Amino acid sequence: MINCCIFEDDTVSNLFPITETRPIYTCHVGISSLFEKFYQAFKYSNITLHCRDYLKPTLQDTYKQFPINNINTGSPCLLYNGRSIITEKLVNKIKKIDPNQNTLFTFKGTVIVAYLKGNLLEVAIHLLQDLPNNTTFIKELRSQCVVVELDECNLITTPWDIIDYNQEYLLLDCKHSKNLGIIKGHISPFTSINEESNVFIDKNSYIEDFVVIDAKKGPVYIEQHVTIHAHTRIEGPAFIGNHSTIFGGRVSNSTINSFCKIFGEITTSIIESYSNKAHSGFLGNSYVGQWVNLGADTTTSNLKNDYDNIKIIFEKTKITTNKQFLGTIFGDHVKTSIGTKLNCGTIIRVGSVIFNHNFSKKYYPPFSWGNAEKQEFFKLEKFFLALERIMKRRKIELSDNYQNLITLLHKSYTKK
């Protein structure tokens, strides 16, 4: 049995606000997280997680059965970059590694896989004490490794990459599940399903009359305890996670994770667990973190009027995305007021509450309060009071570890 470790590298800040509260490998693409995809390929291995030290307690709360930041040096270990989305082709390459040879897979200057043993594994563990720099990692390892430069790799290097890969993995994940064509939930008499062989609806899910599920262009995958109300149209590829409710509207080419409440038009987007868009408004080409609440008529623009490439602003840096379509990247715990209209390429970081919004404003620092014209922050005491109320509605208790993480982030950001 091989030892494996999925790790973060020093590019985590390039993926903010997605990675401010968790490693990228815990985020969803398709119907599962990057870690779950890796686990399915190597579930018979001893798997260790590696992350920033301050994330360890909350990560351990979620992944109780896996050691964190504790690699066994007594036998060889396969180190895997958590920004890389596993593919069948890459799995096959990994399985062909000679167990007697230290081996390094790289892609455009990034370490993707490092199979190491003995002293070289000790070197790598030392580098992992901080977030490893890929240039240094390669420099320290390559002289004693068989080095393979990959000709392709699904690597997340920007926040919008995760949106771009979602459609590809919706198709792949649904196909690999081998569940398509199985209907276990309750289908009302006037529900319309096109291409039933491309649809999966799990048990204890309820689909009301006058719902249209159209799987002609891609699969539709609905987990347990999902309720879809009348006058909803779901166009594949699409995934609806367990205990989510769709109150109406149109969902297409999107991933909606567990315990979400959704209404309106959603296309080409990812919504992480426990987030709400329970009212009308358009969400397109966007990523929504956990515990986000979008007020009524919150709408994202995802295309410039002149169809030019969209630029984002991160802190004081303007970045050209080379994307014609890009909506908003919402960090965890973001709240928007009713009627909020967001410009294409807007970045809203963790814990921000948006009201009196100016459409031209495209960047909100962490824990912003209001419209960011003045440097006002969501006060920590008020943040926790709101969070406890929100979690109580979902019958979840705010843990000490999560409270400590938010406190640390709030202090580090608001003292600047």
N, C-alpha and C positions, 0 to 999 in steps of 0.2 A: 504493500500500500504506500503510495507516494504522499509526501507532505506538500501542501499548497498554501500559498499566501497571496491574497489579493490586496494590493497596496495603493496608496495615494502617492502622487509625485508633487513637485513643487509648483505645479501650474494651477492649484486649486483656486487661487484668487482670480484667475482668468475666467472661471466658471461662476463667479458670484453674479447674482444672489442665490443661484441654485445650491451651491455648496457651502453656504455660510453656516448651516446648522447640521450638515451631514455629509458623508463622503458621496461622491458622484455614483459609486457603484450601488448605492441603495435606492437610486432614482429609477423610475419606470420608463421603459421603452417597449412599445408593443403591449403585451399582456402581462409582463413580469419585469422585475428589476434587473439591472445588469448583474447583480450578485446572483440572483436566482437562475439566470441563464448559465452563469459559470458553474453554479452548484449542480445543475442538471447534467452538465458534461463531466464533472469530476466528483460526483457525490460519494463515490467509494473511497475518496481520499481523506486524509486528515487536513481539514481546511482551517487556516488561521486568517483573521482579518487584521489589517494594519491601517491606522488612521492617525490624525493629529491627536496629541495627548488629551486636549481638552474635550474632544468628542468621545473619548473612550467610555466614560460612564453611561451616557445616553445610548451609545451604540450597543453596549453590553446589555442594557435593558431590553433591546429589541432582539438581539442575536445571542440569547443566553447560552446556547449550546456550543458556541464557537469561541476559542481563545482569541484574545485581542492583544496585539503588540507583544506577542510572546511566541517567537518562532523556535521550534525545536532544532537544535544544531547537531543532534546526534545522527541524523540521516539526511540525505539530499532533500532539497526543497525546490519546488517550482514557484517562482515569484511571478505574479501576473498583474499587469497594470490595470487598475480598476476603471480607467477611462476607455479601455478597449472593449467594445461589445463583441462577445464571443460569436464566432461563426463555425459552421461545420468544417470548412476548409482549414481554419486555424486549429481546431481541435485535432484534426487528422495530422497536421504538421507536428503538434505537440506530442502526440502519441508515438511519433516516429523518432523522437529524440533518443539518442544513444545514452542509456543510463550511466555509462562509464565516462561520458564526456560532459564537462561544463559547457553549456550552450546558451547563446544569447540571440534572441530575435529582436530586431530593431525595425523601426519604420520612420523614415524622415527625421532622424535624430532623436527618436523617443524609444526608450526601452519598453517593449511589449511583453516579452517573456524572458526570464532568466532561470535556467535550470542549473543549480549550483550545489556544491558539496564541499566539505572540509574547510580549509582556510579561506577559500573564495566566498563561501557562504558567510563566514564570520565577517569578511569585509563588507558584504552587502548588508548584513544586519546592522553594522556600525553606520553605514550610510542612511539606513532607514530610521535611525534615531531622530533625525530631522527629516523633513520632507525632501526626498532625494532629488537632486538636480540631474536631469538626464545626461547632460554633457559629461558631468563628473562620473556618473554611474557607468557610462560606456567606457570612459577613459580608464577607470579602475579595473574593469572586468575584461575588456575585449582581448587583451594580450594572452589571457589564459583560457579563452573560450573558443568554441566553434561559433562563428558569427554568421547569422543568416539575416539578410536584409529582405523584409517582406515586400512583395510587389503591391499588396493592398492590405488595408486594415480599416475597420470601422471605428475610428478614434474620435472621441469627443474633445474638441479643442476650444470651442466657444459655446456659450449658453444656447445658441440657436441650432447647434448641431443635433442636440437631442430631439428637437422638433423634426428636423429633416430626416432622421433615421426612423422616426416612429412608424411611418407608413410601411416601410420595408419590413420592420419587425412585427407589425400587426399581421401582415401576410404570412411571414415565416412561423411565428409563434402559434397562430391558429392552425396552420397546416400540421405542425409537429405535435400539437395536442392530440390529434386523432379523434377529436370530439365532434367535428363538424357533421351536421346532419342529425344530431341527437337533440330532441326536444323533451325535456323532463318537466319544465315548469307549466303553469296554467296559461293556456292560450284562449282568450275569449272568442266567441263565435265570429265577431266581425273584425278580428285582427287579420291583417294582410301580410303574408310573408312571401317575398319573391326570392326564388332560389333557396328553398328550404335545405337543400343538401350543403349549403354554404353557411348555415346558421347553427349555433349551439346555444341552448337556453337551459341552464341548470335547474335543479329541483328547488322548490319553494320560491321561485320567481313568478311574478304575476304580470301578465300583459293584458291591458284593458282593450275594449273594443275601440275601433277606429285608430289603432296604431298601425303604421306601415313600417315593416322591416325589409329593406331593400338590399339584398346581398349580391346583386348582379355584378357590381364592380369590385367587390371584395367581401371577405367574411365578416359576420357579426357574431361576437362572442359575449354572452351574458352570463355572469356568475350567479351564485345563490342569493336568495332574499332580495332580489332587485324588483322594484315596482316601476312600471312604465305606464304613465297615465294616457288617457285618450288624447288624440290629436298630436301625437309625437311621430316624427319620421326619423328613422335611423338608417343611414346609408353606410354600407361597408366601404372600406374596412373600418371597424369600430369595436371597441371593448368597453363594457360596463362592469365595474367591479362590484363585489358583494355588498349588500345592504345599501346600495345607492338607489336614489329615486329620480326619475325623469318626469317632470311635471307637464311637459309639452314642448313643442318647438322642433328644431331640426338638429341632429347630431350627425356629422360625417367626418370620416378620416381622422378619428380622434380616440384618445385613451382617457377614460374617466374611471378613476380608481375608487376604492372602497369608501363607503359612508359619505358619499357626496349627494348634494341636492342641486338639481340642474333644471333650468328652463331657458328657452330662447334659442338662438342660433349659434352653434359651435362647429367650427371646422378646422381641421389640421392643427389640433392642439392637444396638450397633455394637461390633465388636472389631477394632482396628487390627492391623497386621501384626506377626508374630513374638511374638504373645501366646498363652499356654496356659491352657486350662481343661480339663485332661486327665482329670478325675475327676468323680464325681457332685456334684450341687449345682445350685441354681436361680440363673439370672442373668436378671433381668427389668428392662426399661425402664432400661437402664444403658449407659454408655459406657466402653469399656476402651481405654486408650492402648496404645502400642507397648511390647514387651518386658515385659509384665505376666505374672506367674505366679500363678494362683489355686490354693491348696492344696486337697487333697481335702476334699470336703463344704463348701467355701466357698459360702455361700448369701446372696443379697441379698433383703431384703424390699422390695417395691415398692408396698405398700398398707397404710395405717394400719388398725388394728382398727375404728375408728369411721368409716372412709371419708372422713375430713376431708382438707382440702388439706394437702400435705406442706410442712414447713419445712426449710430447710437452714441450716447454720451455716458461715459463711466467716470465718476468723479469729475475731473476737469479735462479728460481726454476724449476727443471725438474720434470715433472708429467707423470706417466704412465696412459694412457687412458683406457687400457684394450679393445681397439678397434683394430681390424685387418685392417679395412678400415677407413681412415680419411684423408681428403685433407687439405684445407686451410680455416682458419677463417679470413675473410676480414672485418675490421671495416669500418665505413662510410668514404667516400671521399678518399679511397685508389686509387692510380694510379700505374700501372705497365708498364714498357717500353716493346717494342717489344722483343720477344724471351725470356721472363722471364720464367724460369723453377723453380717451387716451390716444395720443399721437402714435404713429407707427414707430417702432423701435424704442419704446419707452422702457426704462429699467426702474423697478420699484423694489428696494431692498428690504430686508427682514424687519418686521415689526412696525411698518409704516401705516399711518392712518391718513387717508387722502380726502380732503374736502376743500371747497373753494378752488378747485383745480383750474389752472390755466392750460389750455390745449397745447400751447407751445412748449410747456415744461416737459422734458423727456427723461429727467433723472431725479430720483428721490433717494437721499442717503438713508442708512439704517435708522429705524425708529423715528422717521420724520413725522411731524404732527402738523397737519394743515396743508398748505400749498407750497411749502419749501421756499417761499420768498424770504421768510425770516428763518433763522436757524433755531427752530423750536423742535423739541424732542418729546416723544411719548414718555411720560414719566413712568419710572419702573413700577412704582406701587400701583398706579392706575392700570398699567399693562397687565400685572398679575391678577388684579381684581376682575378685569375683563376676561382674561384667559381662564380663570377658574369657573366663571359663569358659563363660558362657551363649552369647556370640557365637561362640565356637569350635565349639560343638555345631552351629551353623547355618552353619559355614564362612565366617564374617564376621570381619574384622579390625577392632578398635577403632581408628578414625582419630584422628589428632592433633587435628583440628578438633572432633570430638565430645567427646574427652577434655577439651579446653579449655572447651567449653560447659558440661559437667557441673561442672568445677572452678569456673567462674565462678558458676554457680547455687548450688553448695554453699556457697561462701564467703559469698555475699550473703545466703543464708538462715540459715546457722548462726551467723553473728556477731551476730544480733539478740538 
